Amino acid sequence: MPREFNIKASLILFLLIFGVFSHAELKYDPFVSQQIEYIDRLGSVDITKDEIEEILIKQKQSYADGLEDVMSDKQAYFDRSGSYDNKVFALEKIIKINKRAGNTYAVIRDEVQVKSFKILLNQYKMMKDILSALDETDSETFSKDLNRFINQNILDNEPLVENDYEDVFKIKSSSKALTSAKENIKEFQAILDINMDVLNYLRISEHKMYRLNKYSKYNLIGIVLLVKKSRVSATLDPILEPYNLSVIKLLLISVLILMIYILRKFIYIIVERKIAKIKSDKKYAKEVFKAIRTSIERLILVFNINLIVYILSDFSTHEFIIKFFNMVYAAIFVVITYKVLNVVAKIKLSNLDSTNNKVKNDVINVGIKILNFIVFILGLSLVLHFSGANLTAILSGLGIGGLAVALAAKDSLANFFGTLSILFSDVLTQGDWIEINGEQGVVVEIGTRVTTLRTFDNALISIPNAILANQDVKNWNRRSLGRRIKMNLSVKYDSRSEDIKKAIYDIRAMLENHNAIATEHTEHIYKQRTGPRLVSKDDAQGIKKTLLVYLDEFSDSSIDILVYCFTKSIDWEDWLATKEDVMHKIMAIFEKNNLEFAFPSLSIYNEGK
């Protein structure tokens, strides 16, 4: 029994010595101690108004400095809480001993001290959760988490503030333990005030914490704090703060703009050098880069603006801003895709040999338009997706309203299918001279909705493809050999029959030997047929070699000779030149055979009695 008593006594002595030592050393970290000192001075009776203002300014600055210290080295802040855990453990042991010994004042003293440490421990726990949330969430989620952690801190502290210890101050005693208890109670009340101040400061410093954490994440916290403590920042920041600006933000934006400008130039130089080294398809690379350079400039500009907005919003990622810039990026991407496809198509078309081209230009043009339309639809879907629209609901809505859309767009659909009908029927193509409904002109383009004609008096006619596909079209270009010359040569009635016969013979011989007139002996290379077709080869490919010169008719005032032949060329100007030459030669033949051209006349005979 004496041995057990000695062991307990030694343990009590050790804990008491440890407890005395723990009270002798610095109880709290420097920040808390400084705040307690400010509160004591503010509660002083003889303090002046100027001193109060000075202390409040220092107190406010101390909170700002404290937050910056925490954000600059978060791990060091986490390590501070360990000393409080040890102190709480020791004090709880001492409290049990004092309770058994009946030391009431000592128990009160140590219980209050434990509560102070636990409030600080709860504060550390809250800050640890807040600092962890900063690294794991966006700004909007962090705002919710911050309020949740603050509310949890208030709930955790509620059991610690149930007793206000007012009765202790009414006790009159010279006990040192009671005096220490009263001092601890004052500190406890000061720590409660400090904790509330911390909670309020955290609420109003939400964006600042998020911003400082980003600086720390980008390894800029040291430079930022150095600039913030400079004279320039101290002078200009109060002026810039109402506009959500600061010296460090302006510096970051300036550096960012400069870096992106240099990077853009550097990228262009690299790309141009790479293009210069390309041996195959070098033309494609140059033309594509030239076409999309403006779009890339805009993309870089938008990216620069996006980063500037990101900095100005304290590195916060607001949903509206994210959606807006994603929509802009999607639109620029669609434009770049559109330009690349069209540049490649343009180069491909320019490289096609028109003499050996088996693909109609109209098919290529319509194909490009359809491809561009698909790019537009996909781009619009992409933009709508980034805007937050529900594409499934939109497509479902289109299915439900498909009938109404079809009815509203029936003319457009009819024109589109008319385009397909024209292309697959091969009735006409770009550059053909056609006649429809009394209108003549050259086909400019077969579009997806209308076909445009350029008339010979230089007017432009647009004909809906649905109408064009169902009309009679006369195509003057669908001939390979033979453009017709038809004349009626009128000879006077007093001409001799032998002279007329000789003239007809000479005209026929002249035409058969004319190098620009098609005859049955004219050779022509037929186009290769793609398959068996039960039609005349000459008629299918537009070949005419008919040559007719005959006495045709006894008209009212002349004897008519029919001249019917075809030129080898189907070109209008060549046809006019050949026709003119034939007419001159016919005039020479008439003169040679003593024939005169007749003109409409009326002879009156007076029969005498």
C-alpha positions in Angstrom: 0.0 0.0 0.0 2.7 2.6 0.8 4.4 1.6 -2.5 1.2 2.3 -4.5 0.8 5.6 -2.6 4.3 6.7 -3.5 3.7 5.9 -7.2 0.5 8.0 -7.2 2.2 10.9 -5.4 5.1 10.8 -7.9 2.6 10.9 -10.8 0.7 13.8 -9.3 3.9 15.7 -8.7 5.0 15.1 -12.2 1.8 16.3 -13.8 1.6 19.3 -11.5 5.2 20.2 -12.5 4.3 19.7 -16.2 1.1 21.8 -15.7 3.1 24.6 -14.0 5.6 24.5 -16.9 2.8 24.5 -19.4 1.4 27.6 -17.8 4.8 29.2 -17.6 5.5 28.9 -21.4 3.8 30.8 -24.1 0.2 29.5 -24.2 -0.9 30.5 -27.7 0.7 31.1 -31.1 1.8 34.6 -31.8 -1.3 35.6 -33.8 -3.7 34.6 -31.0 -1.5 36.2 -28.3 -1.4 39.4 -30.3 -5.2 39.5 -30.7 -5.7 38.9 -27.0 -3.4 41.9 -26.4 -5.4 44.1 -28.8 -8.7 43.1 -27.0 -7.2 43.8 -23.6 -6.1 47.2 -24.7 -9.5 47.9 -26.3 -11.1 47.0 -23.0 -9.0 49.4 -21.0 -10.8 52.2 -19.2 -8.4 55.0 -20.0 -8.0 54.3 -23.8 -8.6 57.3 -26.2 -10.5 57.4 -29.4 -7.4 57.8 -31.5 -5.8 54.8 -29.8 -8.9 52.7 -30.5 -8.7 53.6 -34.2 -5.0 52.8 -34.3 -5.6 49.4 -32.7 -8.5 48.6 -35.0 -6.3 49.4 -38.0 -3.5 47.2 -36.7 -6.0 44.4 -35.9 -7.4 44.5 -39.4 -3.9 44.4 -40.8 -2.9 41.5 -38.6 -5.8 39.5 -39.9 -4.7 40.2 -43.5 -1.1 39.4 -42.6 -2.2 36.2 -40.8 -4.2 35.0 -43.8 -1.3 35.7 -46.1 1.1 33.8 -43.9 -1.2 30.8 -43.8 -1.7 30.8 -47.6 2.0 31.1 -48.2 2.9 28.0 -46.1 -0.2 25.9 -45.4 1.8 22.9 -44.1 3.5 25.0 -41.5 0.0 26.1 -40.3 -1.2 22.5 -40.1 1.8 21.6 -37.9 0.9 24.3 -35.3 -2.1 22.4 -33.9 0.0 19.7 -32.4 1.1 21.7 -29.4 -2.5 22.3 -28.3 -3.3 18.6 -28.5 -0.5 17.9 -26.0 -1.6 20.7 -23.7 -5.2 19.6 -23.6 -4.1 16.0 -22.9 -1.9 17.2 -19.9 -4.6 19.6 -18.5 -7.3 16.9 -18.6 -5.1 14.6 -16.5 -4.4 17.4 -14.0 -8.2 18.3 -13.9 -9.0 14.7 -12.8 -6.3 14.9 -10.1 -7.5 18.3 -8.8 -11.1 17.0 -8.7 -10.1 14.1 -6.5 -8.0 16.5 -4.4 -10.9 18.9 -4.1 -9.1 21.8 -5.7 -12.2 23.6 -7.1 -10.5 26.8 -8.3 -7.7 24.9 -10.0 -10.3 22.7 -11.7 -12.2 25.8 -13.0 -8.9 27.4 -14.1 -7.8 24.3 -16.1 -11.3 23.6 -17.5 -11.5 27.1 -18.9 -8.0 26.7 -20.3 -9.0 23.4 -22.0 -12.0 25.1 -23.6 -9.8 27.9 -25.0 -7.5 25.3 -26.5 -10.4 23.3 -27.9 -11.8 26.4 -29.6 -8.5 27.0 -31.2 -8.3 23.3 -32.2 -11.8 23.6 -33.8 -10.5 26.7 -35.6 -7.5 24.8 -36.9 -9.8 21.9 -38.0 -12.0 24.4 -39.8 -9.1 26.0 -41.5 -7.6 22.7 -42.5 -11.0 21.8 -44.1 -11.1 25.2 -45.8 -7.6 24.9 -47.2 -8.2 21.4 -48.4 -11.4 22.5 -50.2 -9.5 25.3 -51.9 -7.4 22.7 -53.8 -10.2 20.5 -54.7 -13.2 22.6 -55.7 -14.1 25.5 -58.0 -15.0 28.9 -56.7 -18.8 28.3 -56.6 -18.4 25.0 -54.7 -15.8 26.5 -52.4 -18.2 29.3 -51.5 -20.8 26.7 -50.3 -18.1 24.6 -48.6 -16.8 27.7 -46.7 -20.2 28.5 -45.3 -20.7 24.9 -44.3 -17.3 24.7 -42.5 -18.1 28.0 -40.7 -21.5 26.8 -39.6 -19.9 23.5 -38.4 -17.4 25.4 -36.3 -20.2 27.3 -34.6 -21.9 24.0 -33.8 -18.7 22.5 -32.5 -18.1 25.4 -30.2 -21.7 25.5 -28.8 -21.0 23.0 -25.9 -17.9 25.0 -24.9 -19.8 28.3 -24.3 -22.7 27.0 -22.2 -21.1 28.4 -19.0 -20.3 32.2 -18.9 -18.5 31.9 -15.5 -20.1 35.1 -14.2 -20.4 33.6 -10.7 -16.6 33.1 -10.6 -15.9 36.8 -10.8 -18.2 37.4 -7.7 -16.1 35.1 -5.5 -13.8 37.1 -3.2 -10.6 35.2 -2.4 -6.9 35.7 -2.5 -6.3 32.2 -3.9 -3.7 32.1 -6.7 -5.7 29.4 -8.4 -8.8 31.6 -8.4 -6.9 34.6 -9.7 -5.5 32.4 -12.5 -9.0 31.1 -13.2 -10.3 34.6 -13.6 -7.4 35.4 -16.0 -8.1 32.3 -18.0 -11.8 33.2 -18.2 -10.9 36.6 -19.6 -8.7 34.9 -22.2 -11.4 32.4 -23.0 -13.9 35.2 -23.7 -11.2 37.0 -25.8 -10.6 33.8 -27.7 -14.4 33.5 -28.4 -14.4 37.0 -29.8 -11.3 36.2 -31.8 -12.9 33.1 -33.2 -16.0 35.1 -34.3 -13.8 37.7 -35.8 -11.9 35.0 -37.7 -15.3 33.6 -39.0 -16.4 37.0 -40.2 -13.1 37.7 -41.8 -13.2 34.4 -43.6 -16.6 35.2 -44.9 -15.6 38.5 -46.4 -12.2 37.1 -47.6 -13.7 34.3 -49.6 -12.4 35.6 -53.0 -9.1 36.7 -51.5 -8.4 33.1 -50.1 -9.3 31.6 -53.5 -7.0 34.1 -55.2 -4.1 33.6 -52.8 -4.5 29.8 -53.1 -4.2 30.1 -56.9 -1.1 32.2 -56.5 0.3 29.6 -54.2 -0.6 26.8 -56.7 1.1 28.7 -59.5 4.2 29.3 -57.3 3.6 33.1 -57.4 2.7 33.6 -53.8 6.1 34.9 -52.8 6.2 37.5 -55.7 2.6 38.5 -55.1 3.2 39.2 -51.4 6.4 41.1 -52.2 4.6 43.3 -54.7 1.7 43.7 -52.3 4.0 45.1 -49.6 5.6 47.6 -51.9 4.9 51.3 -51.8 3.4 51.4 -55.2 0.9 48.7 -54.2 0.1 50.4 -50.9 -0.6 53.6 -52.8 -2.6 52.3 -55.8 -4.5 49.3 -54.4 -6.9 51.4 -52.3 -7.8 53.3 -55.5 -8.1 50.2 -57.6 -10.0 48.0 -55.2 -13.4 49.5 -55.9 -13.0 48.4 -59.5 -11.9 44.8 -58.4 -8.4 45.6 -59.5 -5.0 45.7 -57.9 -1.4 46.3 -58.9 -0.6 42.6 -58.9 -3.6 41.9 -61.2 -2.5 44.6 -63.6 1.0 43.2 -63.6 -0.2 39.7 -64.3 -2.4 40.8 -67.1 0.4 42.8 -68.7 2.8 39.9 -68.4 0.2 37.5 -69.8 -0.5 39.7 -72.8 3.2 40.0 -73.5 3.8 36.3 -73.2 0.9 35.4 -75.5 2.0 37.9 -78.1 5.6 36.5 -78.1 4.2 32.9 -78.1 2.0 33.7 -81.0 4.9 35.1 -83.1 7.0 32.1 -82.1 4.3 29.6 -83.1 3.9 31.4 -86.5 7.7 31.3 -87.1 7.8 27.5 -86.3 4.8 26.7 -88.5 6.2 28.7 -91.5 9.5 26.9 -91.1 7.8 23.6 -91.0 5.8 24.4 -94.1 8.9 25.5 -95.9 10.4 22.0 -95.3 7.4 20.1 -96.6 8.1 18.5 -99.9 4.7 16.9 -100.7 1.4 18.9 -100.5 3.3 22.1 -99.7 0.6 24.1 -101.5 -2.1 22.6 -99.3 -0.2 23.6 -96.1 0.5 27.1 -97.2 -3.1 27.8 -98.4 -4.7 26.2 -95.4 -2.4 28.2 -93.0 -3.1 31.4 -94.9 -6.9 30.8 -94.8 -7.1 30.0 -91.1 -4.5 32.5 -89.9 -7.2 35.1 -89.2 -9.3 32.6 -87.2 -6.2 31.6 -85.2 -5.6 35.2 -84.4 -9.2 35.5 -83.1 -8.8 32.2 -81.2 -5.6 33.6 -79.5 -7.4 36.9 -78.8 -10.4 35.1 -77.2 -8.0 32.9 -75.2 -6.2 36.0 -74.0 -9.5 37.7 -73.0 -10.5 34.5 -71.2 -7.4 34.5 -69.1 -7.8 38.2 -68.3 -11.4 37.6 -67.2 -10.1 34.6 -65.2 -7.6 36.9 -63.4 -10.1 39.7 -62.9 -12.6 37.3 -61.3 -9.9 36.2 -58.8 -9.3 33.0 -60.6 -12.9 32.0 -60.2 -14.6 29.8 -62.8 -18.2 31.1 -63.1 -20.5 28.8 -65.0 -21.8 31.6 -67.2 -18.3 32.7 -68.2 -17.3 29.1 -68.9 -20.3 28.5 -71.1 -19.8 31.7 -73.0 -16.1 31.1 -73.8 -16.8 27.5 -74.7 -19.4 28.6 -77.2 -17.0 31.1 -78.7 -14.3 28.5 -78.9 -16.7 26.0 -80.6 -17.8 28.7 -83.1 -14.2 29.5 -84.0 -13.4 25.8 -84.3 -16.4 25.4 -86.8 -15.1 28.4 -88.8 -11.6 26.9 -89.0 -13.1 23.5 -90.1 -15.2 25.2 -92.7 -12.2 27.1 -94.1 -9.9 24.1 -94.2 -12.5 22.0 -96.1 -13.2 24.8 -98.6 -9.5 25.5 -99.2 -8.8 21.8 -99.8 -11.8 21.6 -102.1 -10.6 24.8 -104.0 -7.1 23.4 -104.5 -8.5 20.0 -105.6 -10.8 21.6 -108.1 -8.0 23.8 -109.5 -5.9 20.7 -110.0 -8.6 18.8 -112.0 -8.0 18.6 -115.7 -11.2 19.8 -117.3 -10.6 17.7 -120.5 -10.4 14.5 -118.5 -12.8 15.4 -115.7 -15.5 12.9 -115.4 -17.1 14.6 -112.4 -19.5 17.4 -113.2 -18.6 20.8 -111.6 -22.2 21.1 -110.5 -22.0 17.8 -108.5 -18.8 19.1 -106.8 -20.4 22.5 -106.0 -23.5 21.0 -104.6 -21.5 18.4 -102.7 -19.4 21.2 -101.1 -22.6 23.1 -100.2 -24.0 20.0 -98.5 -20.7 19.4 -96.7 -20.7 23.0 -95.5 -24.3 22.6 -94.4 -23.4 19.5 -92.4 -20.4 21.4 -90.8 -22.9 24.2 -89.9 -25.3 21.8 -88.3 -22.6 20.0 -86.4 -21.1 23.3 -85.3 -24.5 24.6 -84.2 -25.0 21.4 -82.2 -21.6 21.8 -80.6 -22.4 25.5 -79.6 -25.8 24.5 -78.2 -24.1 21.7 -76.2 -21.6 24.1 -74.6 -24.4 26.5 -73.9 -26.0 23.9 -71.7 -28.9 23.0 -74.0 -30.3 19.5 -73.9 -29.7 18.2 -77.4 -31.8 15.1 -76.7 -34.8 17.2 -75.8 -34.2 19.4 -78.9 -34.0 16.4 -81.2 -37.1 14.9 -79.6 -38.9 18.2 -80.1 -37.8 18.2 -83.8 -39.3 14.7 -84.1 -42.6 15.8 -82.6 -42.7 19.0 -84.7 -41.2 17.3 -87.8 -44.5 17.4 -89.7 -44.9 21.2 -89.1 -41.3 21.8 -90.2 -41.8 19.6 -93.3 -45.0 21.6 -94.2 -43.3 24.9 -93.6 -40.2 23.9 -95.6 -41.9 21.9 -98.4 -40.8 24.4 -101.1 -37.2 24.2 -99.9 -37.4 20.4 -99.8 -39.0 20.4 -103.3 -36.2 22.6 -104.6 -33.5 20.3 -103.0 -34.9 17.2 -104.6 -35.2 19.2 -107.8 -31.5 19.8 -107.5 -30.8 16.1 -107.2 -33.1 15.4 -110.1 -31.2 17.9 -112.3 -27.8 16.5 -111.3 -28.7 12.8 -111.8 -30.7 13.4 -115.0 -27.7 15.2 -116.7 -30.1 17.6 -118.5 -27.9 20.6 -118.1 -24.6 21.6 -116.4 -22.6 24.7 -115.6 -21.8 26.8 -118.6 -24.6 25.3 -120.9 -26.6 27.5 -123.1 -30.2 26.6 -122.4 -33.7 27.9 -123.2 -36.6 27.5 -120.9 -40.1 29.2 -120.9 -38.8 31.6 -123.6 -35.8 32.6 -121.6 -32.3 31.9 -122.9 -29.0 32.1 -121.1 -25.9 30.4 -119.9 -26.1 28.3 -116.7 -24.1 30.1 -114.0 -24.6 27.6 -111.2 -26.9 24.8 -110.1 -27.4 25.5 -106.4 -29.2 23.6 -103.7 -32.3 25.8 -104.1 -32.2 27.7 -107.5 -30.3 27.5 -110.8 -29.1 30.9 -112.1 -28.9 31.9 -115.7 -26.9 34.7 -117.3 -29.0 36.0 -120.2 -27.3 37.4 -123.4 -28.3 40.9 -122.4 -26.4 40.3 -119.2 -29.3 39.9 -116.8 -29.4 37.2 -114.1 -32.4 34.9 -113.9 -33.0 32.6 -110.9 -35.2 29.6 -111.5 -36.3 27.4 -108.6 -35.0 23.9 -109.1 -38.4 22.4 -108.4 -39.8 24.3 -111.4 -36.7 23.7 -113.6 -36.9 19.9 -113.1 -40.4 19.8 -114.4 -40.0 22.1 -117.5 -39.0 21.5 -121.1 -35.4 22.6 -121.4 -33.7 23.2 -124.7 -30.0 22.7 -124.3 -27.9 24.2 -127.1 -24.6 22.9 -125.8 -25.5 19.3 -125.9 -24.0 18.8 -129.4 -20.5 17.6 -130.3 -20.4 18.3 -134.0 -22.7 20.4 -136.2 -24.4 23.8 -135.8 -27.0 24.3 -138.4 -27.0 26.8 -141.4 -30.3 27.1 -143.1 -31.0 29.5 -146.0 -33.7 30.0 -148.7 -32.1 31.6 -151.7 -34.6 33.4 -153.8 -33.9 33.6 -157.6 -35.8 35.7 -160.1 -38.4 34.0 -162.3 -36.7 35.1 -165.5 -33.6 33.1 -164.6 -32.6 30.2 -167.0 -33.1 26.6 -165.8 -29.6 25.6 -166.9 -28.1 28.5 -164.8 -30.1 27.5 -161.7 -29.0 23.8 -162.1 -25.4 24.8 -162.5 -25.6 27.2 -159.4 -27.1 24.4 -157.3 -24.3 22.0 -158.3 -21.7 24.6 -157.6 -23.1 25.5 -154.2 -23.3 21.8 -153.2 -19.7 21.2 -154.3 -18.5 24.3 -152.5 -20.1 23.1 -149.3 -18.8 19.6 -149.6 -15.2 21.0 -150.0 -15.5 23.7 -147.4 -13.1 22.9 -144.5 -15.6 24.3 -141.9 -18.7 22.4 -143.1 -19.6 19.0 -141.8 -20.2 16.2 -144.4 -20.7 12.5 -144.2 -16.9 12.1 -144.8 -16.1 14.3 -141.7 -14.3 12.2 -139.1 -15.3 12.6 -135.5 -14.0 10.8 -132.3 -17.0 9.6 -130.4 -17.1 9.8 -126.6 -16.8 6.4 -124.9 -20.1 5.1 -123.7 -20.5 3.9 -120.2 -23.0 1.2 -121.0 -25.3 -0.2 -123.6 -28.0 2.2 -124.6 -30.6 1.6 -127.4 -30.3 5.0 -129.0 -28.6 6.5 -132.1 -24.9 7.3 -131.3 -25.0 10.4 -133.4 -28.2 11.7 -131.8 -27.1 10.8 -128.3 -23.8 12.7 -128.7 -25.2 15.6 -130.8 -23.5 14.9 -134.2 -25.1 16.3 -137.4 -23.5 16.0 -140.8 -26.5 16.6 -143.1 -25.8 18.6 -146.3 -28.7 19.5 -148.6 -28.9 21.9 -151.6 -32.0 21.6 -153.7 -34.5 23.6 -155.7 -37.2 23.9 -153.1 -40.2 26.0 -154.1 -41.9 28.3 -156.6 -42.9 31.1 -154.4 -45.0 34.2 -155.3 -42.1 36.3 -156.5 -39.1 34.0 -156.7 -37.8 30.5 -157.3 -36.4 29.3 -154.0 -33.3 27.2 -153.4 -32.9 25.4 -150.0 -29.4 25.3 -148.5 -29.2 23.1 -145.4 -25.9 22.2 -143.7 -24.0 22.1 -140.5 -20.7 23.7 -139.4 -18.1 21.6 -137.8 -17.7 23.9 -134.9 -20.6 24.5 -132.5 -19.1 27.8 -131.2 -21.3 30.7 -132.0 -18.5 33.0 -133.3 -17.0 30.2 -135.5 -20.5 29.5 -136.8 -21.0 33.2 -137.7 -17.6 33.3 -139.5 -18.4 30.1 -141.4 -21.8 31.3 -142.3 -20.5 34.6 -143.6 -17.9 32.9 -145.8 -20.6 30.6 -147.2 -22.8 33.5 -148.0 -20.0 35.3 -149.9 -19.2 32.2 -151.9 -22.9 31.8 -152.8 -23.0 35.4 -154.0 -20.0 34.7 -156.2 -21.6 31.5 -157.6 -24.8 33.5 -158.5 -22.7 36.1 -160.3 -20.8 33.4 -162.1 -24.1 31.8 -163.3 -25.8 35.0 -164.3 -28.4 34.7 -161.5 -29.9 37.5 -159.5 -31.5 37.5 -156.1 -35.2 38.1 -156.1 -37.0 40.3 -153.7 -40.8 40.5 -153.0 -42.4 42.3 -156.0 -45.8 42.6 -157.7 -46.1 42.5 -161.5 -49.2 44.1 -163.1 -50.1 43.1 -166.7 -52.5 45.1 -168.8 -54.2 42.9 -171.3 -55.4 44.9 -174.3 -58.5 44.2 -176.2 
